[in-house]
């Protein structure tokens, strides 16, 4: 038996699409107990966006490396901040390899924050974010 499908099925909005045509911002409130670190680089001698710079994060017995890129697609852009999941560790040692070849080291950077690092000047600014817990009152 073959059933006809209503044309309305194809006109329904996607999950992140508002039927009124307005934009929406989706937010992911993770309730895990793990730590993280976001790093934003600002070039001074290198290009200002620090494209090509690599950050190596060392914490506990682990090491992660990420490179700032400018990849994007048509009508879009990527966030240039680098994100490191630190698990149970509360600090990380950072090594920044700037595009011009200089290496900068910053020790014992606290977790659960965004650090903005200026080339040759170290940590320029810090922004902490509140931790989301399961009893935050959100449903």
C-alpha positions in Angstrom: 0.0 0.0 0.0 1.4 3.4 -1.0 0.4 6.5 1.0 0.5 10.1 -0.2 2.8 12.5 1.6 1.5 15.9 2.3 3.4 18.8 0.8 3.4 20.4 4.2 6.0 17.9 5.4 8.5 19.6 3.1 7.6 23.1 4.3 8.3 22.6 8.0 11.3 24.6 9.3 14.5 22.9 10.4 15.1 22.6 14.2 17.2 25.7 14.4 15.1 27.8 12.0 12.5 30.2 13.4 9.3 30.2 11.4 9.1 34.0 11.7 12.3 34.4 9.9 14.3 35.9 12.7 17.7 34.7 13.7 18.3 32.6 16.8 21.3 31.9 19.0 21.7 28.3 20.3 23.6 27.8 23.6 25.0 24.5 24.9 25.2 24.5 28.7 27.3 21.5 29.5 26.9 20.2 33.0 30.0 18.0 33.2 32.7 18.5 35.8 35.6 18.8 33.4 37.8 21.8 32.9 38.6 23.7 29.7 40.6 26.7 28.5 40.0 29.0 25.5 42.9 30.9 24.0 42.6 34.0 21.7 45.8 35.2 20.1 46.6 38.7 18.9 49.6 39.2 16.7 51.9 42.2 16.9 54.9 41.4 14.7 53.0 38.6 13.0 49.7 39.1 11.3 47.1 40.6 13.8 44.8 37.6 13.5 47.6 35.3 14.4 46.7 33.0 11.5 49.3 30.2 11.4 50.2 30.4 15.1 50.2 27.2 17.0 49.4 26.8 20.7 50.6 23.7 22.5 48.9 23.0 25.9 50.5 20.7 28.4 48.5 19.6 31.4 49.0 16.6 33.6 50.4 13.8 31.4 48.8 15.1 28.2 49.6 17.5 25.4 47.3 19.1 22.8 48.3 21.3 19.9 46.0 23.6 17.8 46.7 26.0 15.0 44.8 29.3 14.3 43.2 29.0 10.8 41.0 31.2 8.7 39.0 28.5 7.0 35.4 29.3 6.3 32.8 28.8 3.7 30.6 31.2 1.7 28.9 33.7 4.0 30.4 32.3 7.1 33.4 32.5 9.4 35.0 30.4 12.1 35.8 31.5 15.6 39.5 32.0 15.9 39.6 31.2 19.6 41.2 27.8 20.3 39.5 25.4 22.8 41.3 22.9 25.0 39.6 20.3 27.1 41.6 19.8 30.2 39.7 17.0 32.0 40.3 17.1 35.7 43.4 19.4 35.4 43.0 22.9 36.7 46.0 24.5 35.0 47.9 24.2 31.7 51.3 25.4 30.5 51.0 27.0 27.1 53.7 27.3 24.3 52.8 29.7 21.5 54.7 29.3 18.2 54.0 32.6 16.4 54.0 32.6 12.5 57.3 34.7 12.4 59.1 31.9 14.3 59.2 33.2 17.8 58.2 31.0 20.7 56.4 32.3 23.8 55.8 30.2 27.0 53.2 30.9 29.6 53.1 28.7 32.7 50.2 27.7 35.0 47.3 29.2 33.2 44.1 28.6 35.2 41.3 26.7 33.6 37.7 27.6 32.9 38.5 31.0 31.3 39.3 32.7 28.1 42.8 34.1 28.0 43.8 36.7 25.4 47.5 36.6 24.6 49.3 39.4 22.8 52.4 38.4 20.9 55.5 39.3 22.9 53.4 40.5 25.9 52.0 37.3 27.4 48.5 37.3 28.8 46.8 40.5 27.9 43.3 39.9 29.3 41.3 37.1 31.1 37.6 36.4 31.1 36.2 33.9 33.5 32.8 32.2 32.9 30.6 30.8 35.6 30.3 27.0 35.7 26.9 25.6 34.9 25.7 23.0 37.5 22.8 20.7 37.4 21.0 22.7 40.0 21.1 26.0 38.1 17.4 26.1 37.8 17.2 25.5 34.0 15.0 22.9 32.7 
